[in-house]
Amino acid sequence: MMGSLFIFICIAISIVLLFRRVDKSHKDVLFMGAFALFSGVIQEAIGPFFSETLSVQISELILITAYSSGLSAMLMLVRKLRPELFQYPYILTFSPFIIIASFLLVLDTFLIKDLIFMSVQMALILVALLLLISCFGDGGKQIIMRTLAASLILFTAYAFFWLGDYFEIQSDFVWQFFAGIGIVMKTDLITSISIINKNQ
């Protein structure tokens, strides 16, 4: 309960950062990032309104939608920052939404669902590192260090979530704490990079 509340607060902070700092020239990044964060809010809040089985399925579907939207937003930003390096067509920034269709096909298959979640969460961390490549020469050492720190914290949340039993950690609050902090740091980073890009 405490962990879910903490993530809820962190998502709320991230939404405020996104709307206050992202310039109108990045409307697509703003919309997609906001959609991802709002999906996270809904995912944390739906539990009491459905039966346990249905609640889990809806929650997982909303979560995979949030992850796909977050990936799409970061791909949009990476493309905007370094079009000379990342020349993929704009339509490809929406390709993460294919994951949702794949997820629907395996909704009742626990192992494959877990593999999809593991892959998408790792993809979010790796795409975040693409921002590091995009930042060289623009934001200086501060942006680079913040990118590495946010990615490390998100990877820590990832490790504790999937390997919590191995570490003999019974409470979900540990990974939820790192995930919440990582979400705020990553949103702060993305909004900071968008401001740098605007001022160029």
HELIX and SHEET records of a PDB file:
HELIX    1   1 MET A    2  ARG A   21  1                                  20    
HELIX    2   2 LYS A   24  HIS A   26  5                                   3    
HELIX    3   3 LYS A   27  ALA A   45  1                                  19    
HELIX    4   4 GLY A   47  PHE A   49  5                                   3    
HELIX    5   5 GLU A   52  LEU A   81  1                                  30    
HELIX    6   6 TYR A   90  PHE A   97  5                                   8    
HELIX    7   7 ILE A   98  LEU A  105  1                                   8    
HELIX    8   8 PHE A  110  CYS A  135  1                                  26    
HELIX    9   9 GLY A  140  LEU A  163  1                                  24    
HELIX   10  10 PHE A  173  ASN A  199  1                                  27    
END                                                                             
